[in-house]
Amino acid sequence: KTSLLDAIRETEVAAGEAGGITQHIGAYQVHNSDHTITFLDTPGHEAFTAMRARGASVTDIAVLVVAADDGVMPQTVEAIDHSKAAGVPIVVAVNKIDKEGADPQRVRGELAQHSLTPADWGGDTEFVDVSAKARQNLDELIETLTTLADIQELRANPQAEASGVVIESRLDPGRGPVVSLLISRGTLRVGDALVAGEHSGRARAMHDYLGERIKTAPPGTPVEILGFDGVPEAGQQFRVVANEREARRIAGERANRLKTEALARRAGVKVSLEDVLARAQKGELKELALIVKADVAGSLEALADEIAKLPQQEVTVNLIHTGVGGINESDVMLASASNAVVIGFNVRPVGDANQVAQREGVEIRTYSVIYKVVEELRAAMEGLLEPEDVEETVGTVEIRATFRASRVGTIAGSMVTDGTVRRGATVRLVRDGTIVYDGKIGSLRRFKEDVREVAQGMECGIVLENFSDVKEGDVLEVYETRDRKSVV
């Protein structure tokens, strides 16, 4: 992706047109006859969905870059799912066609299996074979994008009050909040009063993607401005209002509403398996959207086959994304944007996925037996799902080193990073988001002495019952399971 963007940029500069890229704005423009195209260098494919989840459509067309020698990779499939969820038409750039072993036709065949059928095969997806290194067919790619823009009749009124999307924002020690905007409609002028989310301000200074000061910016222009009172989130929509007083009033009202919505999200999930049938009968839910992650491809395939056999009279099931590996933030943001439930088989949330799920009101369900997944989904669709057991994480441990002892086996030199760990507690060992052991703590030691429990911030030695394949970097989740009825 980066090499292709650089090649397009260098071709533009060589042609004598204004061209360039700034890392902070993350966008630049190229010109093709009377068209100007703004390329947005997204920080990752989840940006499409994260921005859609916040109510913003930031791009008109997505360019999916696939290497002709590698073909479709897992991250390619993920990018396709995110682009589709965001409702963005896709143009495929098959890169590295000059490399030995390149097979653009194989790429077309693989992508056709993911509903991206080439136009020359009778489908509706445009494919362009390019080489960033050899600067081959870059003009054809630009021409394809402008043609698609004409077909879609992408137009904006430059006379209206400016509005658009926040691309990026940061706090600069010397200049204060620096916000990158992409103008979707109207013309932005220096001195305009702005509001974006719960933040307001006035455009005191404005720079284009080359870093040059400008006074006006028409639709489709990426700009960097100074003058906001805070740092709005990427994906927030901005608009120009009459004056700064009005901007502050709107921002204040939004701040109060966002706090209320955040509290409501924490109190309950958007879509829960337990209320699927009831909501379907009320007409609130027509399909159950699922994101399924599993530990291995075989399990994933088996799960998808079983889910396809579920009864679909009242509610249809839609698998919007499947993948191998831990449940990450990208999965959660896709679920939030699509009102989906995340199903994990022998995998766990990784990084900040759990916190993001709580913030966004996304339900994550994890299983270790395939029939249990299918059983609960069928029960949910028939309105017979029993309240699930509540699992509470009481401690988290990072394994920092391992030691061999002849009598006890492998000792995990650990640090308790959260909560408390007790001898005999139920524990789950997670490696790269995948569960590799579920059992009990056999022994717990500190300074060569057996102890009953170890609190947060302390180091200890842990031996797991009937398991010795522990590795540095593994994470232990200590948990308790209780009946939801007893909790209520």
C-alpha positions in Angstrom: 0.0 0.0 0.0 2.7 2.5 1.0 4.9 1.8 -2.0 1.9 2.3 -4.3 1.0 5.6 -2.7 4.6 6.8 -2.9 4.8 5.8 -6.6 1.6 7.8 -7.4 2.9 10.7 -5.4 6.3 10.7 -7.2 4.6 10.4 -10.6 2.5 13.4 -9.8 5.6 15.5 -8.7 7.5 14.4 -11.8 4.6 15.6 -14.0 5.1 19.1 -12.6 1.9 19.2 -10.7 1.4 20.0 -7.0 2.0 16.8 -5.1 3.3 15.6 -1.8 2.5 13.8 1.3 2.6 14.8 5.0 2.6 12.2 7.7 0.5 14.3 10.0 -2.4 15.0 7.6 -2.2 11.4 6.2 -3.6 12.6 2.9 -2.5 14.1 -0.4 -3.9 15.0 -3.8 -3.2 14.2 -7.4 -4.7 15.7 -10.6 -6.1 14.1 -13.6 -7.3 16.5 -16.3 -10.1 18.4 -14.6 -10.3 16.0 -11.6 -8.6 16.2 -8.3 -8.3 13.0 -6.3 -7.6 13.0 -2.6 -5.9 9.9 -1.3 -6.4 9.1 2.3 -3.6 6.9 3.8 -5.8 5.1 6.4 -3.9 3.9 9.5 -5.5 0.5 8.9 -8.6 -1.1 7.3 -10.4 -0.8 10.6 -10.5 3.0 10.1 -13.3 2.5 7.6 -15.4 0.8 10.2 -14.4 2.9 13.2 -15.4 6.0 11.3 -18.6 4.4 10.1 -19.4 3.4 13.7 -19.2 7.1 14.6 -21.6 8.0 11.8 -19.1 9.3 9.3 -18.5 8.1 5.7 -14.9 9.3 5.1 -14.1 7.8 1.7 -16.0 7.6 -1.6 -13.9 4.7 -3.0 -11.6 2.1 -1.4 -8.5 0.9 -3.2 -7.7 -2.7 -2.1 -4.0 -3.4 -2.8 -3.2 -7.1 -3.3 0.3 -8.5 -4.2 0.2 -10.5 -7.4 2.8 -13.0 -6.0 1.2 -13.5 -2.6 -2.5 -13.4 -3.5 -5.3 -13.1 -0.9 -4.0 -13.0 2.7 -6.1 -13.1 5.9 -5.6 -9.3 6.3 -7.0 -8.9 2.7 -10.2 -10.7 3.7 -10.5 -8.5 6.8 -10.0 -5.4 4.7 -12.7 -6.5 2.3 -15.2 -7.2 5.2 -14.5 -3.8 6.7 -14.9 -1.9 3.4 -18.2 -3.7 2.7 -19.5 -2.9 6.2 -18.6 0.7 5.6 -20.6 0.6 2.3 -17.6 1.7 0.2 -17.2 0.6 -3.4 -13.9 -1.3 -4.0 -11.3 -0.9 -6.8 -8.7 -3.7 -6.7 -5.0 -2.7 -7.5 -3.1 -5.9 -8.2 0.5 -4.8 -7.3 3.9 -6.3 -8.0 2.9 -7.7 -11.5 6.6 -7.3 -12.5 7.8 -9.9 -9.9 8.7 -13.4 -10.7 5.8 -15.7 -9.8 3.2 -13.0 -10.2 -0.2 -14.3 -11.2 -2.9 -11.6 -11.5 -5.4 -14.1 -12.7 -5.0 -16.2 -9.6 -5.7 -13.1 -7.5 -8.9 -12.5 -9.5 -10.0 -16.0 -8.9 -9.3 -15.8 -5.1 -11.1 -12.5 -4.8 -14.1 -13.7 -6.8 -14.6 -16.2 -4.0 -15.1 -13.2 -1.7 -17.8 -11.6 -3.9 -15.3 -9.3 -5.7 -15.9 -10.5 -9.3 -13.8 -8.7 -11.9 -15.7 -6.6 -14.4 -14.1 -8.4 -17.3 -15.5 -11.6 -15.9 -19.0 -10.2 -15.9 -18.8 -8.8 -12.3 -19.0 -5.3 -11.0 -15.5 -4.8 -9.4 -12.8 -3.0 -11.4 -9.3 -4.6 -11.3 -6.1 -2.8 -12.4 -2.8 -4.6 -12.7 0.0 -2.2 -11.5 3.6 -2.2 -10.4 4.6 0.5 -7.9 8.3 -0.3 -8.4 8.2 -0.2 -12.2 5.7 2.7 -12.2 3.5 0.6 -14.5 -0.2 1.3 -15.2 -0.5 4.0 -12.5 -2.3 6.3 -15.0 -4.8 3.5 -15.6 -5.5 3.2 -11.9 -6.1 7.0 -11.6 -8.3 6.9 -14.7 -10.3 4.0 -13.3 -10.9 6.0 -10.1 -12.0 9.2 -11.9 -14.4 7.1 -14.2 -16.0 5.4 -11.1 -16.4 8.8 -9.5 -18.2 10.1 -12.6 -20.4 7.0 -12.7 -21.3 7.6 -9.1 -21.9 11.3 -9.8 -19.8 12.3 -6.8 -20.6 16.0 -6.5 -20.4 18.6 -3.7 -21.7 22.2 -3.3 -18.8 24.6 -2.8 -21.1 27.4 -1.9 -22.6 25.8 1.3 -21.2 26.1 4.9 -18.3 23.7 5.2 -18.8 20.3 6.7 -16.8 17.0 6.7 -14.8 14.6 8.8 -11.9 14.7 11.3 -9.2 12.5 9.8 -6.6 12.8 12.7 -6.0 15.0 15.7 -3.2 15.5 18.1 -2.0 17.8 20.9 1.1 19.8 19.8 3.1 21.1 22.8 3.8 24.4 21.1 0.6 25.0 19.0 -2.1 23.2 21.0 -4.8 21.0 19.4 -3.9 20.4 15.7 -6.8 18.8 13.7 -6.7 17.3 10.2 -10.0 17.7 8.4 -11.4 16.3 5.1 -14.0 18.7 3.7 -16.9 16.9 2.2 -19.2 19.8 1.4 -18.9 23.6 1.2 -15.8 25.8 1.4 -13.8 26.2 4.7 -12.3 29.7 5.4 -9.9 31.0 7.9 -11.9 32.6 10.8 -14.9 30.2 10.5 -16.4 28.9 13.7 -16.3 25.1 13.9 -17.8 22.3 16.0 -16.7 18.6 15.9 -18.2 16.2 18.4 -17.9 17.8 21.9 -15.2 20.3 20.8 -15.5 23.7 19.3 -13.2 26.5 18.0 -12.3 28.8 15.2 -10.1 28.2 12.2 -7.2 30.5 13.3 -4.7 29.1 10.7 -5.1 26.5 7.9 -2.4 24.5 6.0 -2.8 22.2 3.0 -1.3 18.8 2.5 2.0 20.4 1.4 2.3 22.3 4.7 1.6 25.7 2.9 -0.7 28.2 4.5 -4.1 28.7 2.7 -7.1 30.9 3.4 -9.9 28.8 1.7 -10.4 25.1 1.2 -13.0 23.7 -1.3 -14.8 20.3 -1.1 -12.5 17.2 -1.1 -9.5 19.1 0.3 -7.6 17.8 3.3 -6.4 20.5 5.6 -4.7 20.9 9.0 -6.1 23.6 11.2 -5.4 25.3 14.5 -8.0 26.8 16.9 -10.0 23.9 18.5 -10.4 24.0 22.2 -9.6 20.2 22.5 -8.8 17.2 20.4 -11.8 15.6 18.6 -11.7 11.9 17.8 -10.9 10.7 14.3 -14.2 10.0 12.5 -16.1 12.8 14.2 -18.1 15.0 11.8 -17.4 18.7 11.8 -19.4 21.7 10.5 -19.2 25.4 10.3 -21.7 27.4 12.5 -22.7 31.1 12.7 -20.2 32.1 15.5 -18.0 30.8 18.3 -20.8 31.2 20.9 -23.1 28.9 18.9 -20.2 26.4 18.4 -19.7 26.3 22.2 -23.4 25.8 22.9 -23.7 22.9 20.4 -20.4 21.3 21.7 -21.7 21.5 25.3 -25.0 19.9 24.5 -23.2 17.1 22.6 -20.8 16.5 25.5 -23.8 15.9 27.9 -25.5 13.6 25.4 -22.3 11.6 24.8 -21.9 11.0 28.5 -25.5 9.8 28.8 -25.0 7.5 25.7 -21.7 6.1 27.2 -23.5 5.3 30.4 -26.3 3.6 28.5 -23.9 1.5 26.5 -22.1 0.3 29.6 -25.4 -0.7 31.1 -26.4 -2.9 28.2 -25.3 -4.3 24.8 -26.7 -3.2 21.4 -27.5 -6.8 20.4 -27.6 -9.7 22.8 -28.3 -13.3 21.9 -30.8 -13.5 24.8 -33.2 -11.0 23.2 -32.7 -11.9 19.5 -36.2 -13.5 18.9 -38.1 -11.0 21.0 -36.6 -8.1 19.0 -37.2 -9.9 15.7 -40.9 -10.4 16.6 -41.2 -6.6 17.4 -39.6 -5.9 14.0 -36.5 -4.3 15.5 -34.1 -7.0 14.2 -34.3 -8.7 10.8 -31.0 -10.5 10.9 -28.4 -11.7 13.5 -25.0 -10.5 12.4 -22.1 -12.5 13.6 -18.3 -12.2 13.7 -16.7 -15.5 14.3 -13.0 -16.0 15.4 -11.4 -19.4 16.0 -8.1 -20.9 17.0 -7.5 -22.8 13.7 -9.0 -22.8 10.2 -10.5 -26.3 10.6 -12.6 -25.2 13.6 -13.6 -22.0 11.8 -14.8 -24.0 8.7 -16.7 -26.5 10.9 -18.4 -23.6 12.8 -19.4 -21.8 9.6 -20.9 -25.0 8.2 -22.9 -25.6 11.4 -24.2 -22.0 11.6 -25.4 -22.2 7.9 -27.7 -25.1 8.9 -29.5 -23.1 11.6 -33.2 -22.4 11.2 -33.7 -19.0 9.6 -37.5 -18.5 9.6 -37.8 -15.6 12.1 -34.2 -14.3 12.0 -31.6 -14.8 9.2 -27.9 -15.3 10.3 -25.3 -13.2 8.5 -21.6 -14.1 9.0 -20.1 -10.6 8.3 -16.5 -11.6 9.1 -14.6 -14.8 10.1 -10.9 -15.2 11.0 -8.3 -17.2 12.8 -6.7 -15.7 16.0 -7.6 -13.7 19.0 -10.5 -11.2 19.1 -9.0 -7.8 18.5 -10.2 -4.1 18.6 -10.8 -4.2 14.8 -13.3 -7.1 15.3 -15.1 -5.2 18.0 -15.3 -1.9 16.0 -16.7 -3.9 13.0 -19.3 -5.5 15.4 -20.2 -2.1 16.8 -20.7 -0.6 13.3 -22.8 -3.6 12.1 -24.7 -4.4 15.4 -23.1 -7.8 15.5 -22.3 -10.3 18.2 -18.7 -11.6 18.4 -18.3 -15.4 18.8 -14.9 -16.7 19.9 -14.0 -20.4 19.7 -10.9 -21.3 21.7 -9.8 -17.7 21.5 -9.9 -14.7 23.8 -10.0 -10.9 23.4 -6.5 -9.4 23.0 -5.2 -5.9 23.8 -7.9 -3.5 24.6 -10.7 -5.4 22.9 -12.6 -6.1 26.1 -12.6 -2.4 27.1 -13.6 -1.3 23.6 -16.5 -3.9 23.7 -17.7 -2.5 27.0 -17.5 1.1 25.7 -19.2 0.3 22.4 -21.9 -2.1 23.9 -20.7 -5.2 21.9 -21.4 -8.7 23.2 -18.5 -11.1 23.1 -19.2 -14.8 23.7 -16.4 -17.3 24.0 -16.7 -21.1 23.7 -14.5 -24.2 23.8 -17.0 -26.8 22.4 -18.5 -26.4 18.9 -21.9 -27.9 19.7 -22.3 -25.4 22.5 -22.0 -22.5 20.1 -24.6 -24.0 17.7 -26.9 -25.0 20.6 -26.9 -21.5 22.0 -27.4 -19.8 18.6 -30.4 -22.1 17.9 -31.9 -21.5 21.3 -31.4 -17.7 20.8 -33.2 -17.8 17.5 -36.1 -19.9 19.0 -36.3 -17.6 22.1 -35.3 -20.4 24.4 -31.8 -19.3 25.5 -31.2 -19.8 29.2 -29.3 -17.1 31.1 -25.6 -17.7 30.6 -23.2 -18.3 33.4 -21.4 -15.1 34.4 -17.6 -15.4 34.2 -15.6 -13.0 36.4 -11.9 -12.4 35.9 -10.3 -12.2 39.4 -6.7 -11.9 38.3 -4.3 -11.5 35.4 -0.8 -12.8 35.3 2.1 -12.3 32.9 4.7 -15.0 32.5 8.1 -13.3 32.5 10.4 -16.4 32.6 10.3 -20.2 32.9 12.4 -22.6 35.0 12.7 -26.3 35.1 12.6 -28.2 38.4 13.0 -32.0 38.5 10.3 -32.7 41.0 7.6 -30.2 40.0 8.1 -29.7 36.3 8.0 -26.2 34.7 7.7 -23.2 37.0 6.4 -20.0 35.5 8.1 -16.9 36.9 5.2 -14.5 36.9 4.0 -11.0 37.7 0.5 -10.5 38.9 -0.7 -7.5 36.8 -4.3 -7.3 38.0 -6.4 -8.7 40.9 -5.4 -11.6 43.1 -4.1 -15.1 42.3 -4.9 -18.0 44.7 -3.6 -21.6 44.9 -6.1 -24.0 43.4 -7.9 -21.3 41.3 -9.3 -22.0 37.9 -7.0 -20.5 35.2 -6.8 -20.1 31.5 -3.5 -19.8 29.7 -3.7 -17.5 26.6 -1.0 -17.4 24.0 -1.4 -14.8 21.2 -5.1 -14.6 21.8 -5.5 -18.4 21.7 -6.4 -20.6 24.7 -3.9 -23.4 25.0 -4.8 -24.6 28.6 -7.8 -24.4 30.9 -7.3 -25.9 34.3 -6.1 -25.1 37.8 -3.1 -23.7 39.6 -1.2 -26.6 41.2 1.2 -24.6 43.4 2.0 -21.0 44.1 5.3 -19.9 45.5 7.1 -16.7 46.7 10.7 -16.7 47.7 10.8 -20.5 47.5 7.9 -20.8 50.0 4.4 -22.1 49.3 1.8 -19.3 49.7 -2.0 -19.2 49.6 -2.4 -16.1 47.4 -0.4 -13.4 45.7 -1.7 -9.8 45.1 -1.4 -7.4 42.3 2.2 -6.0 41.6 3.9 -9.0 43.2 6.1 -11.6 41.6 5.6 -15.4 42.1 6.2 -18.8 40.8 3.3 -20.8 39.4 3.0 -24.5 38.5 -0.1 -25.5 36.5 -1.8 -28.9 37.1 -0.9 -31.4 34.4 0.6 -28.8 32.0 4.2 -27.7 31.6 4.3 -26.1 28.1 4.4 -22.5 29.5 6.3 -19.9 27.6 7.6 -16.4 28.3 4.9 -13.9 27.2 2.0 -16.1 28.0 -0.9 -14.6 29.9 -2.8 -16.4 32.7 -6.5 -15.4 33.3 -7.7 -16.4 36.7 -11.5 -16.6 36.7 -14.6 -17.7 38.6 -17.9 -18.8 37.1 -21.3 -18.2 38.7 -24.9 -18.7 37.6 -26.3 -15.4 36.2 -29.5 -16.0 38.3 -27.5 -16.0 41.5 -25.8 -12.8 40.5 -29.1 -11.1 39.8 
